Amino acid sequence: MPSSEFPISLSFSIELDSVELAEQAYLALLPEFSEAISARSTAQISKNESELVLDIQAKDLIASRAAVNSLIKLVTLTLEIL
């Protein structure tokens, strides 16, 4: 089976209703980004006004898909709670 390992970098942003909500979500999510998502992927979060920006680096396509799915679930849950 051929190797599917090649580096993947993804960046996506989530526009929220207000700067205050973005700040609350950012502060709530920040501790989750202090460690690598897995041995094959890492992610960073930043905030720009009312927008959250997620940057993901993964060693391969499968790890990137898993990281995106995990982060979307985490952000969705955080926003439901807030």
Secondary structure as UniProt FT lines:
FT   STRAND          5..15
FT   HELIX           19..29
FT   HELIX           30..33
FT   TURN            39..40
FT   STRAND          41..48
FT   TURN            49..50
FT   STRAND          51..60
FT   HELIX           61..81
//
